[in-house]
Amino acid sequence: MEASRLARVALLLAASAELACIASGSVECSKIASIIGSSAGGVFIAVVAYTLWQGPAGLRLALAMVLAASSAGFLKQVIGAPRPPSEYWLVEAEGPSFPSGHATGSAALAASLALSTRLDPLVTVALVMHAVAVSLSRLVLRVHYPVDVTAGLILGSVVAVMIHMFWAKSSPRATIMWVGAASTVLGFSAMAAGTPYRDLGVITGAGLGLTVASLILGVIEGWERCLEARITWKARFLAFTIAVTASFPVALSNTTLTGLITGFLVGLVVPLSRLITCKLERHR
């Protein structure tokens, strides 16, 4: 069996095990899935895809995650639906209940990567199972209602499809600018609509960072060639190191303001990380 097919089969088996464990009602498996499906987990997966896998696919994934999160955050604040009673929670949660941010993000991730692999059957099934597993984990942990995760799955999928459609009809830079601007507006509107919380700050900051990054990319010649280029593994790991270093403070932020600052750093640096290493490699 070729290596790529073996990797796809392994991904499917891992997703099957994840879903089965959570469906059994395991609190520990649900906690792990919730960490993977959190904003920090989503940022890490997007960074890995962008720096170590494929530039365009990874960037589309990152943009889908940011816009999906900002859309969910906006709806949360505007609708203001309460969560289940906190005495039943098995983990801490913040912000209103509808829609589920975890479900939205996991669906955006699944749809974006599935589209980037041209709906490869093994990959698509594995990703769908992961999105369902993350969504189910929020029910097992008693921090969401079924309608919350259902709406999140739909919202995340729709946003990912929109990103891929816009990308196909426009330029990568225009897509970055559009997503950055939309996420910034949605983020600040959400803050104005209700009590701000940390993840909302991260989302809004990421939108601002993407907007600034799109302006920087507009004056750098040949950056789209670097996005498409097959850079060496050494350059990829350097890009990964740059992006992770910029993203790590997100996990340490605990207020709306620190979330805004660290989110801005992620939105600004991550798109530039692959470009920096590509330019360095070409000038050697």
C-alpha positions in Angstrom: 0.0 0.0 0.0 1.4 3.4 -1.0 2.4 5.8 1.8 -0.3 8.4 1.0 -3.1 5.7 1.0 -1.7 4.2 4.2 -1.8 7.7 5.8 -5.5 8.2 4.7 -6.5 4.8 6.1 -4.7 5.6 9.4 -6.6 8.9 9.5 -9.9 7.1 9.0 -9.1 4.6 11.7 -8.2 7.4 14.2 -11.4 9.3 13.4 -13.4 6.1 13.8 -11.8 5.4 17.2 -12.4 9.0 18.3 -16.0 8.9 17.4 -16.6 5.5 18.9 -15.0 6.6 22.2 -17.1 9.8 22.5 -20.3 8.0 21.4 -19.8 5.6 24.3 -20.1 8.6 26.6 -16.4 8.8 27.6 -15.8 12.1 29.4 -12.0 11.8 28.9 -12.3 11.3 25.1 -14.7 14.2 25.0 -12.3 16.5 26.8 -9.5 15.6 24.4 -11.8 16.1 21.3 -12.9 19.5 22.7 -9.2 20.6 23.1 -8.5 19.6 19.5 -11.7 21.4 18.4 -10.9 24.6 20.4 -9.7 27.8 18.8 -6.1 27.0 19.9 -6.4 23.5 18.4 -7.8 24.9 15.1 -4.9 27.4 14.9 -2.4 24.7 15.3 -3.9 22.4 12.6 -4.1 25.4 10.2 -0.5 26.2 10.9 0.6 22.6 10.2 -1.4 22.5 7.0 -0.1 25.9 5.7 3.6 25.5 6.6 4.2 21.7 6.3 1.6 20.6 3.7 0.3 22.8 0.9 0.4 26.6 1.0 -2.9 27.3 -0.8 -4.9 24.5 1.0 -3.5 25.5 4.3 -4.3 29.2 3.8 -7.8 28.4 2.7 -8.2 26.3 5.8 -6.9 29.1 8.1 -9.3 31.7 6.4 -12.2 29.3 6.7 -11.5 28.8 10.4 -11.2 32.5 11.1 -14.4 33.5 9.2 -16.4 30.6 10.7 -15.3 31.5 14.2 -16.2 35.2 13.7 -19.6 34.3 12.2 -20.3 32.0 15.1 -19.1 34.6 17.6 -21.4 37.2 16.1 -24.4 35.0 16.1 -23.7 33.9 19.7 -23.7 37.5 20.9 -26.7 38.7 18.9 -28.9 35.7 19.8 -27.6 35.4 23.3 -29.0 31.9 23.9 -28.1 30.5 27.4 -26.1 27.4 27.9 -27.3 24.4 29.9 -27.2 25.1 33.7 -23.6 25.5 34.7 -23.9 23.0 37.6 -24.1 20.2 35.0 -21.0 21.3 33.1 -18.0 18.9 33.0 -15.7 21.6 31.6 -15.5 25.3 31.7 -17.2 27.2 28.9 -17.6 30.9 28.0 -19.9 33.0 25.9 -23.5 32.2 24.8 -24.6 28.8 23.6 -25.9 29.1 20.0 -24.2 28.1 17.8 -21.4 25.9 19.1 -18.0 27.4 18.2 -16.4 24.0 18.5 -18.9 22.4 16.0 -18.5 25.4 13.7 -14.8 25.2 13.7 -14.6 21.5 13.2 -17.1 21.6 10.3 -15.1 24.4 8.7 -11.9 22.3 9.1 -13.5 19.2 7.7 -15.2 20.9 4.7 -12.1 22.9 3.8 -9.7 20.0 3.9 -12.1 17.7 2.1 -12.5 20.2 -0.7 -8.7 20.7 -0.9 -8.3 16.9 -1.4 -11.0 16.9 -4.0 -13.4 15.0 -1.7 -11.1 12.0 -1.4 -13.4 9.4 0.0 -11.2 8.2 2.9 -10.2 11.7 3.9 -13.7 13.1 3.6 -15.3 10.4 5.7 -12.6 10.7 8.4 -13.0 14.5 8.6 -16.8 14.3 8.8 -16.4 11.7 11.6 -14.0 14.0 13.4 -16.4 17.0 13.1 -19.3 14.9 14.4 -17.1 13.6 17.2 -16.1 17.1 18.3 -19.7 18.2 18.2 -20.9 15.2 20.2 -18.2 15.9 22.8 -19.8 19.2 23.6 -23.1 17.4 24.4 -21.3 14.7 26.5 -19.6 17.5 28.4 -23.1 19.2 28.9 -22.1 22.7 27.7 -24.3 22.7 24.6 -27.7 21.7 23.4 -28.2 19.5 20.2 -29.5 22.5 18.3 -26.3 24.4 19.0 -23.9 21.8 17.5 -26.3 21.1 14.6 -26.3 24.8 13.7 -22.5 25.0 14.1 -21.9 22.1 11.7 -24.1 23.8 9.1 -22.5 27.2 9.6 -18.9 25.9 9.4 -19.6 23.9 6.3 -21.2 26.8 4.5 -18.4 29.2 5.4 -15.7 26.8 4.1 -17.6 26.3 0.8 -17.8 30.1 0.4 -14.1 30.5 1.0 -13.3 28.0 -1.7 -15.7 29.5 -4.2 -14.4 33.0 -3.6 -10.8 31.8 -3.9 -11.6 30.1 -7.2 -13.0 33.4 -8.7 -10.6 35.8 -7.1 -6.9 36.1 -6.0 -5.5 34.7 -2.7 -4.7 38.3 -1.6 -8.3 39.4 -2.2 -9.6 36.5 -0.3 -7.3 37.2 2.7 -8.4 40.9 2.6 -12.1 40.0 2.3 -12.0 37.4 5.2 -9.9 39.8 7.4 -12.3 42.7 6.9 -15.4 40.6 7.4 -14.0 38.9 10.5 -13.0 42.3 12.0 -16.4 43.8 11.4 -18.2 40.7 12.8 -15.8 40.5 15.8 -16.2 44.1 16.9 -20.0 44.0 16.2 -20.2 40.9 18.4 -18.2 42.7 21.2 -20.7 45.6 21.0 -23.7 43.3 21.1 -22.8 41.5 24.4 -20.3 40.9 27.1 -16.9 40.2 25.3 -14.9 37.1 26.1 -11.4 35.8 25.4 -12.1 33.8 22.2 -14.0 36.7 20.7 -11.0 38.8 21.2 -8.8 36.2 19.5 -11.1 36.0 16.5 -11.4 39.8 16.1 -7.6 40.2 16.5 -7.0 37.5 13.8 -9.3 39.4 11.4 -7.3 42.6 12.0 -4.0 40.7 11.5 -5.2 39.2 8.2 -6.3 42.6 6.9 -2.8 44.1 7.7 -1.1 41.0 6.2 -3.1 41.4 2.9 -1.8 45.0 2.7 1.8 43.9 3.2 1.4 41.1 0.7 0.2 43.6 -1.9 3.6 45.3 -2.0 5.7 42.1 -2.1 6.5 40.9 -5.6 6.1 37.2 -6.3 4.5 36.2 -3.1 1.8 34.1 -4.8 4.5 32.1 -6.5 5.9 31.4 -3.1 2.5 30.3 -1.9 2.3 27.8 -4.7 6.0 26.8 -4.6 7.3 23.4 -3.4 9.8 24.6 -0.8 12.3 22.3 0.9 11.5 20.6 4.2 14.1 22.8 5.9 12.2 25.9 4.8 8.9 24.3 5.8 10.0 23.6 9.3 11.4 27.2 9.6 8.0 28.5 8.5 6.3 26.2 11.0 8.6 27.5 13.7 7.8 31.1 12.9 4.1 30.5 12.8 4.0 28.4 16.0 6.1 31.0 17.8 3.6 33.7 16.8 0.6 31.5 17.6 1.7 30.1 21.0 0.7 33.2 23.0 -3.0 32.5 22.1 -2.9 29.6 24.5 -1.7 31.8 27.3 -4.1 34.7 26.8 -7.0 34.8 29.3 -8.8 38.1 28.7 -10.5 39.8 25.8 -7.7 42.3 25.4 -4.8 39.7 25.5 -6.9 37.6 23.1 -7.2 40.6 20.7 -3.4 41.2 20.8 -2.4 37.6 20.4 -5.0 37.0 17.7 -3.7 39.9 15.8 -0.2 38.5 15.9 -1.4 35.1 14.5 -3.4 36.8 11.7 -0.4 38.9 10.7 2.5 36.5 11.0 1.0 33.1 9.9 0.3 34.2 6.3 3.8 35.7 6.0 5.6 32.8 7.5 5.8 30.7 4.4 6.6 33.7 2.3 9.6 34.6 4.5 11.2 31.2 4.3 10.5 31.0 0.5 12.2 34.3 -0.1 15.2 33.3 2.2 15.6 30.1 0.3 15.5 31.8 -3.1 18.2 34.3 -2.1 20.7 31.7 -1.1 
